[in-house]
Amino acid sequence: MKITVDFEECLKDSPRFRATIEEVEGDVCELESKLDKLVKLCIGMIDAGKAYNAANKQFVTGIRELAQQSTKDEVIESSLTKFAESLQEMINYHTILFDQAQRSIKTQLQTFVKDDIRKFKEAKKQFDKVSEEKEAALIKNAQAPRNKQHEVEEATNILTATRKCFRHIVLDYVLQINVLQSKRRSEILKSMLSFMYAHLTFFHQGYDLFSELQPLMKLLGGQLDQLVVDAAKEKRDMEQKHSTIQQKDFSNDDTKLEYNVDADNGIAMEGYLFKRASNAFKTWNRRWFSIQNNQLVYQKKFKDNPTVVVEDLRLCTVKHCEDIERRFCFEVVSPTKSCMMQADSEKLRQAWIKAVQNSIATAFRDKGDDGEKLDRKSSTSTGSLDSGGEPKERSLKGESALQKVLAIPGNTCCCDCGQPDPRWASINLGITLCIQCSGIHRSLGVHFSKVRSLTLDSWEPELLKLMCELGNGVINQIYEARREELGARKPQPGDPRHEVEAYIKAKYVDRRFVRRPSDEELRDKVVSLSKQEKRLSSSSEHLPPRPPPPTPKLRPGSNVSGQSAVASGMEARRDSLFCADELDSLFSYFDNSSKLRSIKSADSGIQNSADGSREMLANTPSNNSLTDAEAAESPPMAMPATLPPPSPCKEVVFYEPKEYSPGLQLYWASCARSLPDMAEALAHGAEVNWVNTEDEKRTPLIMAVQGGSLVTCEFLLQNAANVNQQDAQGRGPLHHATMLGHTGQVCLFLKRGANQNAADIDEKTPLTIAVEAANADIVTLLRLAKMNEEMREAEGPYSQSGDETYQDIFQDFTHMASNDPDKLNRYQQYDPQRP
């Protein structure tokens, strides 16, 4: 609103003038506030635009990288390159638009506020000051007595001077007001008009750019329609082939392995065999063997150079081995060494023995015919596969896993369509599926469902227990709670695929049939879980003492040195699952690597080599074992037969939270070891990495560690829990598992990529905590994991053996944690205050 002030009116200093001045001052103050707000919003818009441009540039870079990766497909490469160029041009247009906004809005309006409005404020200050002086002069002149002429003259002179000064300043103030009121219109309109013209230019440039791109887009659209049709046809063909192959009988596949001396690739025979290592542990590892160029070789990975087992088959013999415990074994003996191998069946063993014998005969015949030296250069097998460094004892597989999972009520039929005798499972949901539903689940993505075969895949013990804790009945009670209420029909065996797919997406992706709890129900659930956790903790503290765990036997092939294991006439208590001789054999692998770096001890700062690590692990002190000298000096301590179950590092106390949410339900359910309640919380939208800001930023995974359940941790990890997320103390799940002495959880987290080098706010790593707690089992695992990392970085000849040994030992701990956990519960929890 434009408000002008009359110059003659200001000289009168009338109430009308004062009212006008007050209205103008309020208007200018409001104008300044609005302009400041507009400038700040413009700055925020520009900053957001710059961030958008930066993200857009990264997106365009990703498109270019995808185009480079698709060099074999000319259509995709050329199209993506053209699209990237166009999007980059739009980024440039956006940059110009934001620069123009900064010049027209931010700079121009800021200049108006700083210059013109500042001059107005300065003039106002002078006006207010001279107004007060004039008012004082008028009062003094009115109060001057008649009989004092000198005071009258003085007051009259002051009033005259003040009025003259007031007239000068008030005229300047009115001038500044009128100029500001006139200029504000032009400045604001000029600024906004410039900004709108910048937008007009931006959209014209974008329209011209995409008009040029439109013919190419129309052409690609036509091609895309055909590609979609072709892809659908290929998908149908693949599904038919998949179904056909799935229905074939593979029981006689062993007979398909035959010796062929005239093979095109020069490989007479190839396939998987177990090979016994020559180390102290005599571990068995699955490798891809082949007979080629008169040699027997094997590979671990496709890109690895083949390892030669027998240089010249003419110098070796092959025989059955019936004097060892494992079945289907045979031995290839050469003048310098022997190699023990194991086939998967008796037919395969006979086939390999016959193949080696035929190779020996063929090699002698070829030597006699041409007299030339055989080519000893081994070639890479085109059909070799990566065995993935599989350990000596595989997890449950095939019928064993199938029988255990199908024994759970409701699991004998597909969870979604009811097809009997399912052979597939979703491991993060804990349900069984038929072949058709498993394919639909796989198409949803692993963030919704992770599909695994019950007969073809291997099953870790903790994963098998997870499947047995849940099941189709539990999950359907959650995900189909409102199905009948909504009148939705559940698919039946033989229904069209698209109907089953629509139902599964509605069930797991949209969660349409999940019953959302009320605030009161959610509150009762959370309180109940917290009380359940307390009952579990209190009941576990009053369990009768268990007998001490039996002393584990030596691993097969251990290098026993003959030293006595008895001290002072009594057998020394073992503080690790490995005795000193086993540890010496174990670490001899890692000592042979020239590239193995020394490991810095977390508690003393001393540089320890592999020898030092071995000594520390073999001689780690415990709370229950004293030397003779220590026993003589220290008073006797009454130790229980077994230590109480570990309790949380920090007592878990339930308190009234500010807000009840599915994340809080998952939080307490993880601590209470209730997998059905955890699955329900996830179905209600709980974030698996939810952070409890009211309890030191702990996560459900950390609470699962506090609860002490290995299966609960596995369930969260299968549902994408972050294994390295830290709490307010800088401690991740690995820290908490180490402090509580949960060896099985430590093993699980290390297998899942936990960072054992992470330090908490006290600069303590899990290894430091394990050493201070004298927990030799966890120290062993952490040291082995650290050494394995270094061995994989090193390229020495022993890196592969170190990796195999590491996997063998971790497999042993995994089976023990799931099948015989009492052997691992032998240590008190970590006390940070303990000296």
C-alpha positions in Angstrom: 0.0 0.0 0.0 1.4 3.4 -1.1 1.1 6.1 1.6 2.3 9.6 0.8 2.8 12.5 3.3 2.0 16.1 2.6 4.9 18.5 3.1 2.8 21.4 4.4 0.9 19.0 6.8 4.2 18.0 8.3 5.1 21.6 9.1 1.9 21.9 11.1 2.8 18.7 13.1 -0.9 18.1 13.4 -2.5 14.9 14.8 -3.3 13.9 11.2 0.4 14.1 10.3 1.4 12.1 13.4 -1.3 9.4 12.5 0.0 9.2 9.0 3.6 8.9 10.2 2.7 6.1 12.6 0.9 4.3 9.7 3.9 4.7 7.4 6.3 3.4 10.0 4.2 0.3 10.6 3.9 -0.3 6.9 7.6 0.0 6.4 8.4 -2.3 9.3 6.0 -5.0 7.9 7.6 -4.5 4.4 11.0 -5.1 5.8 9.9 -8.2 7.6 8.2 -9.6 4.4 11.3 -8.8 2.3 13.6 -10.4 4.7 11.5 -13.5 4.7 11.3 -13.6 0.9 15.1 -13.3 0.7 15.6 -16.1 3.2 13.2 -18.3 1.3 15.0 -17.5 -1.9 18.3 -18.5 -0.3 16.7 -21.8 0.8 15.3 -22.4 -2.6 18.7 -21.7 -4.2 20.5 -24.0 -1.8 17.9 -26.8 -2.4 18.3 -26.3 -6.1 22.1 -26.6 -5.8 21.6 -29.8 -3.8 19.2 -31.1 -6.4 21.6 -30.3 -9.2 24.4 -32.1 -7.3 22.2 -35.2 -6.9 21.1 -34.9 -10.5 24.7 -34.9 -11.7 25.4 -38.1 -9.7 22.3 -39.6 -11.3 23.5 -38.6 -14.8 27.0 -40.1 -14.0 25.2 -43.3 -13.0 23.4 -43.3 -16.4 26.8 -42.8 -18.2 28.4 -45.7 -16.2 25.4 -47.9 -17.1 25.9 -47.0 -20.8 29.6 -47.8 -20.6 28.7 -51.2 -19.0 26.3 -51.9 -21.9 28.8 -51.5 -24.7 27.7 -54.8 -26.2 24.2 -53.5 -26.7 24.4 -50.6 -29.1 20.7 -49.5 -28.7 21.0 -49.2 -24.9 24.4 -47.6 -25.0 23.5 -44.9 -27.6 20.1 -44.2 -26.0 21.5 -43.8 -22.5 24.3 -41.6 -23.7 21.9 -39.3 -25.5 19.6 -39.2 -22.5 22.5 -38.4 -20.2 23.6 -35.5 -22.5 20.1 -34.1 -22.5 19.7 -34.4 -18.7 23.1 -32.7 -18.3 21.9 -29.8 -20.5 18.9 -29.5 -18.2 21.2 -29.3 -15.2 23.0 -26.4 -16.9 19.6 -24.7 -17.5 18.8 -25.2 -13.9 22.1 -23.7 -12.8 21.4 -20.6 -14.9 17.9 -20.3 -13.4 19.2 -20.4 -9.9 21.9 -17.9 -10.7 19.3 -15.5 -12.1 17.1 -16.0 -9.0 20.1 -15.1 -6.8 20.7 -11.9 -8.8 17.1 -10.8 -9.2 15.6 -11.8 -5.8 18.3 -12.2 -3.3 20.8 -9.5 -4.4 18.4 -6.9 -5.6 16.0 -7.0 -2.7 18.8 -7.2 -0.2 20.2 -4.1 -1.6 16.8 -2.3 -1.4 16.5 -3.4 2.3 20.1 -2.4 3.2 20.1 1.0 1.4 16.7 2.5 1.2 15.0 1.1 4.3 18.2 1.8 6.3 18.1 5.4 5.3 14.4 5.5 6.3 15.3 4.1 9.8 18.1 6.7 10.2 15.8 9.5 9.3 13.2 8.2 11.7 15.7 8.2 14.6 16.6 11.9 13.9 12.9 12.7 13.6 12.0 11.0 16.9 14.9 12.8 18.6 14.1 16.3 17.4 10.4 15.7 18.2 11.3 15.0 21.8 13.6 18.1 21.9 10.8 20.3 20.4 8.3 19.0 23.0 10.7 19.8 25.8 11.3 23.3 24.4 7.6 23.9 24.3 7.1 22.8 27.9 10.1 24.9 29.1 8.8 28.0 27.2 5.3 27.6 28.7 6.8 27.3 32.2 8.9 30.5 32.0 7.7 33.1 34.7 6.8 36.7 33.7 8.9 38.4 36.3 12.1 36.6 35.1 12.9 38.2 31.8 16.2 36.4 31.2 14.5 33.0 31.5 11.7 34.0 29.2 14.2 35.1 26.5 16.3 31.9 26.9 13.2 29.7 26.6 12.0 31.7 23.5 15.4 31.3 21.8 15.6 27.6 22.5 12.1 27.1 21.2 12.9 29.1 18.0 16.0 27.1 17.3 14.3 23.8 18.0 11.4 24.6 15.7 13.8 25.6 12.9 15.7 22.3 13.3 12.4 20.3 13.5 11.2 21.8 10.2 14.4 20.9 8.5 14.5 17.3 9.8 10.8 16.6 9.4 10.9 17.8 5.7 13.9 15.4 5.1 12.0 12.6 6.9 8.9 13.2 4.8 11.0 13.3 1.6 12.6 9.9 2.6 9.1 8.4 3.2 7.7 9.5 -0.1 10.8 8.4 -2.0 10.7 5.0 -0.3 7.0 4.5 -1.0 7.6 5.3 -4.7 10.7 3.2 -5.1 9.3 0.1 -3.4 6.9 -0.6 -6.2 9.6 -0.4 -8.9 12.1 -2.5 -7.0 9.7 -5.3 -6.1 8.2 -5.5 -9.6 11.6 -5.3 -11.3 12.9 -8.1 -9.1 10.0 -10.4 -9.6 9.7 -9.7 -13.3 13.3 -10.5 -13.9 12.8 -13.8 -12.0 9.7 -14.8 -14.0 11.6 -14.0 -17.3 14.3 -16.4 -16.1 11.7 -19.1 -15.6 10.2 -18.4 -19.1 13.7 -18.8 -20.6 14.3 -22.0 -18.7 11.1 -23.7 -19.9 11.6 -22.5 -23.4 15.1 -24.0 -23.5 13.8 -27.3 -21.9 11.0 -27.5 -24.5 13.4 -26.9 -27.4 15.8 -29.5 -26.0 13.2 -32.3 -25.6 11.5 -31.4 -28.9 14.7 -32.4 -30.6 14.8 -35.6 -28.4 11.2 -36.5 -29.1 11.7 -38.4 -32.4 14.3 -40.6 -30.8 12.0 -41.2 -27.8 9.1 -42.2 -30.2 11.4 -44.6 -32.0 12.6 -46.2 -28.8 8.9 -46.4 -27.6 8.0 -48.5 -30.7 11.1 -50.7 -30.2 10.2 -51.1 -26.5 6.8 -52.5 -27.2 8.4 -55.3 -29.2 11.0 -55.8 -26.5 8.3 -56.2 -23.9 6.6 -58.8 -26.1 9.9 -60.7 -26.7 10.7 -60.6 -23.0 7.3 -62.0 -22.0 7.8 -64.8 -24.6 11.3 -65.6 -23.3 10.0 -65.6 -19.7 7.3 -68.1 -20.6 9.9 -70.3 -22.4 12.2 -70.1 -19.4 9.4 -71.0 -17.0 8.4 -74.0 -19.1 12.1 -75.1 -19.2 12.4 -74.5 -15.5 9.3 -76.5 -14.7 10.3 -79.3 -17.1 13.8 -79.6 -15.6 12.4 -79.4 -12.0 10.2 -82.5 -12.7 13.0 -84.6 -14.0 14.5 -87.4 -12.0 18.0 -86.4 -10.9 18.6 -89.5 -8.9 20.7 -91.2 -11.6 22.8 -88.1 -12.5 25.9 -89.9 -11.2 26.0 -92.1 -14.3 26.3 -89.0 -16.6 29.9 -88.5 -15.5 32.0 -90.4 -18.1 35.6 -90.4 -19.2 36.1 -89.0 -22.7 39.7 -88.9 -24.0 38.6 -87.1 -27.2 36.8 -84.1 -25.5 37.0 -80.9 -27.6 38.4 -78.8 -24.7 41.1 -81.4 -23.8 39.5 -82.2 -20.5 38.9 -85.9 -20.3 36.8 -85.7 -17.1 35.8 -83.1 -14.5 33.6 -82.7 -11.5 33.5 -82.0 -7.8 35.4 -84.0 -5.2 36.3 -83.6 -1.6 40.1 -83.4 -1.0 41.8 -84.0 2.3 44.3 -81.3 3.1 47.8 -82.2 4.2 47.7 -79.8 7.2 47.6 -80.8 10.8 43.8 -80.7 10.9 43.3 -83.0 7.8 40.4 -80.8 6.7 38.2 -81.8 3.8 37.5 -79.2 1.1 35.3 -79.4 -2.0 37.2 -78.6 -5.2 36.6 -78.8 -8.9 38.9 -81.6 -10.3 39.7 -82.3 -13.9 41.9 -84.7 -15.8 43.6 -82.9 -18.7 46.9 -83.1 -20.5 48.0 -86.2 -18.6 47.6 -84.4 -15.3 45.2 -84.3 -12.3 44.4 -80.7 -11.3 41.8 -78.8 -9.2 40.5 -75.3 -8.8 38.8 -73.4 -6.1 37.5 -70.6 -8.3 37.1 -70.3 -12.0 39.7 -67.5 -12.4 42.3 -69.3 -10.2 45.2 -71.1 -11.9 44.7 -74.8 -11.5 46.7 -76.6 -8.8 48.4 -79.6 -10.1 47.9 -82.7 -7.9 49.7 -85.2 -10.2 52.3 -84.0 -12.7 52.4 -87.2 -14.8 49.6 -89.8 -14.4 51.9 -92.5 -15.8 53.9 -92.4 -12.5 50.9 -92.9 -10.2 48.5 -95.5 -9.1 44.9 -95.3 -7.8 43.2 -97.4 -5.1 40.1 -97.6 -3.0 40.3 -96.5 0.7 38.1 -98.4 3.1 40.2 -97.9 6.2 38.9 -94.3 7.0 35.6 -93.2 8.5 34.4 -91.2 5.5 32.7 -93.1 2.6 33.4 -93.2 -1.1 37.1 -92.3 -0.7 40.0 -93.2 -3.0 43.6 -92.3 -3.1 46.0 -91.3 -6.0 49.5 -92.2 -5.1 52.6 -90.9 -6.8 56.3 -91.4 -6.0 56.5 -88.1 -4.1 53.1 -87.8 -2.4 49.5 -89.1 -2.1 46.2 -87.4 -2.4 43.1 -88.6 -0.6 39.8 -87.7 -2.3 36.1 -88.4 -1.7 33.3 -88.7 -4.2 29.6 -88.1 -3.5 28.5 -91.7 -4.2 29.9 -95.1 -5.0 29.1 -94.7 -8.7 31.1 -91.5 -8.9 34.0 -93.1 -7.0 34.1 -96.0 -9.5 33.8 -93.5 -12.4 36.8 -91.4 -11.2 38.9 -94.5 -10.4 38.2 -95.8 -13.9 38.9 -92.4 -15.4 42.3 -92.2 -13.7 43.2 -95.8 -14.8 42.1 -95.0 -18.4 44.2 -91.8 -18.3 47.3 -93.8 -17.2 46.8 -96.3 -20.0 46.2 -93.5 -22.6 49.3 -91.7 -21.5 51.4 -94.8 -21.9 49.9 -95.5 -25.4 50.5 -91.9 -26.6 54.0 -92.0 -25.3 54.7 -95.2 -27.2 53.1 -93.9 -30.4 54.9 -90.7 -31.0 57.7 -90.5 -28.3 57.1 -86.9 -27.7 57.0 -85.3 -24.3 53.5 -84.7 -23.1 52.3 -81.2 -22.6 52.3 -80.5 -18.9 50.7 -77.1 -19.2 47.3 -77.3 -17.5 44.4 -75.3 -18.9 41.5 -73.7 -17.0 38.4 -75.8 -17.0 35.6 -73.9 -18.8 33.1 -75.7 -16.6 34.7 -75.1 -13.2 32.7 -73.4 -10.5 33.6 -71.5 -7.4 33.2 -73.7 -4.3 33.1 -70.7 -2.1 35.6 -72.1 0.3 33.1 -74.5 1.8 34.1 -76.0 5.2 34.7 -79.6 6.0 31.3 -80.2 7.6 28.5 -78.9 5.5 25.3 -77.6 7.2 22.1 -79.6 7.0 20.9 -80.1 3.5 18.3 -82.0 1.5 16.0 -84.4 3.4 17.3 -83.4 6.9 16.3 -79.8 6.5 13.1 -80.7 4.8 12.0 -83.1 7.5 12.7 -80.6 10.3 10.9 -77.7 8.6 7.9 -79.7 7.5 7.5 -81.0 11.0 6.3 -77.6 12.1 2.4 -77.4 12.2 1.1 -75.8 9.0 4.3 -76.2 7.0 3.2 -79.3 5.1 1.3 -77.1 2.6 2.3 -73.9 0.8 1.7 -70.8 3.0 0.1 -68.8 0.2 -1.8 -71.3 -2.0 -2.1 -74.5 0.0 -0.2 -76.7 -2.4 0.9 -79.8 -0.5 4.5 -81.0 -0.1 6.3 -77.7 -0.5 10.0 -77.7 -1.4 10.9 -74.0 -1.0 11.0 -71.5 1.8 11.2 -67.8 2.5 14.0 -67.6 5.2 13.3 -64.0 6.4 9.5 -64.7 6.7 9.9 -68.3 8.1 7.4 -70.0 5.7 7.3 -72.8 3.2 6.3 -72.3 -0.4 5.5 -74.3 -3.5 7.6 -73.9 -6.7 5.1 -71.4 -8.3 4.8 -69.2 -5.2 8.5 -69.3 -4.6 9.0 -67.8 -8.1 6.6 -65.0 -7.3 8.3 -64.4 -3.9 11.6 -64.1 -5.7 10.2 -61.5 -8.1 9.2 -59.3 -5.1 12.9 -58.7 -4.2 15.0 -59.8 -1.3 13.8 -56.8 0.8 10.4 -58.6 0.9 11.3 -62.3 0.7 14.5 -64.3 0.5 13.8 -67.7 -1.2 15.8 -70.8 -0.6 15.3 -74.5 -1.6 14.7 -77.0 1.2 16.3 -79.8 -0.8 19.0 -78.2 -2.9 20.5 -75.5 -0.7 22.6 -75.8 2.5 21.0 -74.8 5.8 23.0 -73.3 8.7 21.9 -74.5 12.1 20.7 -71.1 13.3 18.7 -70.5 10.1 17.0 -73.9 10.5 16.1 -73.0 14.1 14.7 -69.7 12.8 12.4 -71.6 10.4 11.2 -73.9 13.2 10.5 -70.9 15.5 8.0 -69.4 13.0 6.1 -71.4 10.4 3.1 -70.9 8.1 0.6 -70.8 11.0 2.3 -68.0 12.9 2.9 -65.9 9.8 -0.6 -66.3 8.4 -2.1 -65.2 11.7 -0.3 -62.0 11.1 -0.5 -61.4 7.4 -4.0 -62.8 6.9 -5.6 -61.5 10.0 -8.3 -59.5 8.1 -8.5 -61.6 5.0 -11.9 -63.1 5.8 -13.2 -59.8 7.1 -12.3 -58.1 3.8 -13.8 -61.0 1.8 -10.5 -61.8 0.0 -10.3 -65.2 -1.6 -7.1 -67.2 -0.9 -5.6 -68.9 -3.9 -5.9 -72.6 -4.4 -3.5 -75.1 -6.1 -3.9 -74.8 -9.9 -5.1 -71.2 -9.9 -3.8 -68.9 -12.7 -0.4 -67.4 -11.9 -1.6 -63.8 -12.2 -4.2 -64.3 -9.5 -1.7 -65.9 -7.1 0.8 -63.1 -7.8 -1.8 -60.4 -7.1 -2.8 -62.1 -3.8 0.9 -62.4 -2.7 1.6 -58.8 -3.5 -1.5 -57.7 -1.6 -0.4 -59.9 1.3 3.3 -59.1 1.7 3.9 -55.9 -0.2 0.8 -53.9 0.4 0.1 -55.8 3.7 -3.6 -55.3 3.0 -4.8 -58.1 5.3 -2.6 -57.1 8.3 -4.7 -56.0 11.3 -3.3 -52.6 12.5 -3.3 -52.5 16.4 -4.9 -49.6 18.2 -2.8 -47.4 20.4 -4.1 -49.2 23.5 -3.4 -52.6 22.1 0.1 -51.6 21.1 0.8 -50.2 24.5 -0.4 -53.4 26.2 1.7 -55.5 23.8 4.9 -53.5 24.6 4.3 -53.6 28.3 3.6 -57.3 28.1 6.9 -57.9 26.2 8.9 -55.9 28.7 7.4 -58.0 31.6 8.1 -61.2 29.6 11.7 -60.1 29.3 11.9 -59.6 33.0 10.4 -63.0 33.7 12.9 -64.7 31.4 15.8 -62.9 33.0 14.7 -63.6 36.6 13.9 -67.3 35.8 17.2 -67.8 34.2 19.0 -66.4 37.2 17.5 -69.1 39.5 18.1 -72.1 37.3 19.8 -75.0 39.1 23.6 -75.1 38.4 24.5 -77.1 35.4 27.4 -79.6 35.5 30.6 -78.2 34.1 30.9 -78.8 30.3 32.9 -81.8 29.3 36.5 -81.3 28.2 36.4 -81.2 24.4 38.3 -83.8 22.6 41.3 -83.0 20.4 40.4 -82.2 16.8 41.4 -84.9 14.4 44.9 -84.5 13.2 46.0 -82.3 16.0 49.7 -82.1 16.7 50.0 -83.4 20.2 53.4 -82.5 21.6 53.3 -84.9 24.5 53.5 -82.3 27.2 51.6 -83.1 30.4 48.2 -81.5 30.8 48.3 -82.0 34.6 49.5 -79.3 37.0 50.1 -80.1 40.7 48.6 -83.5 40.2 45.3 -82.2 38.9 44.2 -81.6 35.3 44.3 -77.9 34.4 41.0 -76.4 33.4 40.7 -75.5 29.7 39.9 -71.9 29.1 39.4 -72.3 25.4 37.8 -74.9 23.1 41.3 -75.4 21.8 44.2 -76.8 23.8 47.7 -75.3 23.5 48.9 -78.0 21.0 45.8 -77.4 18.8 46.5 -73.7 18.9 50.1 -74.2 18.0 49.1 -76.3 15.0 46.4 -73.8 14.1 48.7 -70.7 14.1 51.5 -72.5 12.3 49.5 -71.8 9.2 49.4 -68.1 9.7 53.1 -68.0 10.8 54.2 -69.2 7.4 52.9 -66.1 5.6 55.6 -63.6 4.9 53.0 -60.9 4.4 51.3 -61.4 7.7 51.5 -58.1 9.6 52.0 -57.9 13.4 48.8 -57.3 15.3 48.6 -54.5 17.8 47.3 -55.6 21.2 44.3 -53.6 22.1 44.9 -53.7 25.8 48.7 -53.2 26.2 49.7 -51.4 23.0 52.4 -54.0 22.4 53.0 -55.2 18.9 52.3 -58.9 18.8 53.3 -61.2 15.9 51.5 -64.4 15.1 53.6 -66.1 17.7 52.5 -63.7 20.3 48.9 -64.2 19.4 49.3 -67.9 19.7 50.9 -67.6 23.1 48.2 -65.2 24.3 45.4 -67.5 23.1 47.0 -70.7 24.6 47.8 -69.0 28.0 44.9 -66.6 28.4 44.2 -66.5 32.2 40.7 -67.1 33.5 38.9 -66.3 36.7 38.8 -70.0 37.6 42.4 -71.2 37.0 45.3 -70.1 39.2 49.0 -71.2 39.2 50.4 -72.9 42.3 52.1 -69.7 43.4 48.9 -67.7 43.1 46.9 -70.4 44.9 49.4 -70.3 47.8 49.1 -66.5 48.1 45.4 -66.0 47.4 42.6 -67.2 49.6 40.5 -70.0 48.2 37.5 -68.9 46.1 34.3 -70.8 46.0 33.3 -71.0 42.4 30.0 -72.4 41.2 29.8 -75.4 39.0 28.7 -73.2 36.2 28.4 -69.5 35.9 25.0 -67.8 35.8 23.6 -66.9 32.4 25.0 -63.6 31.2 22.9 -60.6 32.0 22.9 -57.3 30.1 25.9 -55.0 30.5 23.4 -52.3 31.5 20.3 -53.4 33.3 17.3 -53.5 30.9 14.6 -51.4 32.6 11.2 -50.7 31.2 10.0 -47.1 31.4 7.0 -45.3 30.1 8.0 -44.0 26.6 6.9 -40.8 25.0 5.3 -42.7 22.1 4.3 -46.3 21.4 5.2 -47.6 18.0 5.8 -50.8 16.0 9.6 -50.0 16.3 9.3 -50.1 20.1 7.4 -53.4 19.9 10.2 -54.8 17.8 12.7 -53.4 20.3 11.2 -55.2 23.3 10.3 -58.3 21.4 13.9 -58.7 20.4 15.0 -58.6 24.0 12.2 -60.9 25.1 13.2 -63.5 22.4 9.7 -63.6 20.9 10.0 -64.2 17.1 6.2 -64.1 16.5 6.0 -60.6 18.1 9.0 -59.5 16.1 7.4 -60.7 12.9 4.2 -58.9 13.8 6.1 -55.6 14.5 7.8 -55.8 11.1 4.4 -56.5 9.4 3.0 -53.4 11.1 5.8 -51.3 9.5 8.5 -51.3 12.2 12.0 -50.2 11.0 14.4 -53.1 11.6 17.2 -50.6 12.5 14.8 -48.5 14.7 16.8 -46.5 17.3 15.5 -45.9 20.8 16.6 -42.4 21.5 15.4 -42.7 25.0 17.6 -45.7 25.8 21.1 -44.7 24.6 20.2 -45.1 21.0 20.0 -48.9 21.2 18.6 -50.9 18.3 16.5 -54.1 18.2 19.7 -56.1 17.2 21.5 -54.8 20.3 18.5 -55.8 22.4 18.5 -59.3 20.8 22.1 -59.6 22.0 21.0 -58.6 25.5 18.3 -61.2 25.3 20.9 -63.9 24.6 19.1 -65.6 21.7 21.2 -66.5 18.6 18.0 -67.2 16.6 16.6 -63.7 17.3 19.8 -62.1 16.0 19.6 -64.3 12.9 16.0 -63.2 12.2 16.9 -59.5 12.4 20.0 -60.0 10.2 17.9 -61.9 7.6 15.6 -58.8 7.6 18.4 -56.4 6.8 19.5 -55.3 10.3 22.7 -53.3 10.3 25.4 -55.4 12.0 27.6 -52.4 12.6 25.0 -49.8 13.9 26.3 -48.3 17.2 24.6 -47.0 20.3 25.3 -43.8 22.2 28.4 -45.5 23.8 29.8 -46.2 20.3 29.2 -50.0 20.8 27.8 -52.2 18.1 26.2 -55.6 18.4 29.7 -57.2 18.4 30.8 -55.1 21.3 27.7 -56.1 23.4 28.0 -59.8 22.5 31.7 -59.7 23.5 30.9 -57.9 26.8 28.2 -60.5 27.6 30.4 -63.5 26.6 27.9 -64.6 24.0 30.4 -66.6 21.9 27.8 -67.9 19.4 26.6 -64.3 18.6 30.2 -63.1 18.2 30.7 -65.9 15.7 27.5 -65.0 13.8 28.3 -61.3 13.7 31.9 -61.9 12.4 30.5 -64.2 9.6 28.0 -61.4 8.7 30.8 -58.7 8.3 30.9 -57.0 11.7 33.7 -54.5 12.0 35.9 -55.8 14.8 38.2 -52.8 14.6 35.4 -50.4 15.7 36.1 -48.7 19.0 33.6 -47.4 21.5 33.8 -44.0 23.3 36.3 -45.5 25.7 38.5 -46.5 22.7 38.0 -50.2 23.3 37.5 -52.7 20.5 35.8 -56.1 21.0 39.2 -57.7 21.1 40.3 -55.4 24.0 37.1 -56.3 25.9 37.6 -60.0 25.3 41.2 -59.9 26.5 40.2 -58.0 29.6 37.5 -60.5 30.3 39.9 -63.4 29.7 37.4 -65.1 27.3 39.7 -67.2 25.3 37.0 -68.5 23.0 36.0 -65.0 21.8 39.7 -63.9 21.6 40.3 -67.0 19.4 37.5 -66.0 17.1 38.4 -62.4 16.8 42.1 -63.2 16.3 41.3 -65.7 13.6 39.0 -63.3 11.8 41.6 -60.6 11.9 44.3 -63.0 10.6 41.9 -64.2 7.9 41.4 -60.7 6.7 45.2 -60.2 6.4 45.7 -63.5 4.7 43.1 -62.6 2.1 44.9 -59.4 1.5 48.2 -61.1 1.2 49.0 -63.0 -2.0 51.4 -65.5 -0.5 51.2 -69.2 -1.1 49.5 -69.9 2.3 46.6 -67.5 2.1 44.3 -70.1 0.7 45.0 -72.6 3.5 44.5 -69.9 6.1 41.1 -69.1 4.7 40.1 -72.8 4.8 41.2 -73.2 8.4 39.3 -70.1 9.4 36.1 -71.4 7.8 36.5 -74.8 9.4 36.9 -73.4 12.9 34.0 -71.0 12.5 31.8 -73.8 11.3 32.7 -75.7 14.4 31.7 -72.8 16.6 28.5 -72.3 14.6 27.4 -75.9 15.2 28.4 -75.7 18.9 26.5 -72.5 19.4 23.3 -74.0 17.9 23.5 -77.6 19.1 25.5 -77.5 22.3 25.5 -73.9 23.6 26.4 -75.0 27.2 30.0 -75.6 26.1 30.3 -71.9 25.2 28.6 -70.4 28.4 31.8 -70.6 30.5 32.7 -67.0 31.1 31.4 -64.2 33.2 30.2 -61.1 31.5 32.6 -58.3 31.0 32.8 -55.7 33.8 34.3 -52.4 32.7 35.1 -51.5 36.3 37.1 -54.7 36.9 40.9 -54.0 37.1 
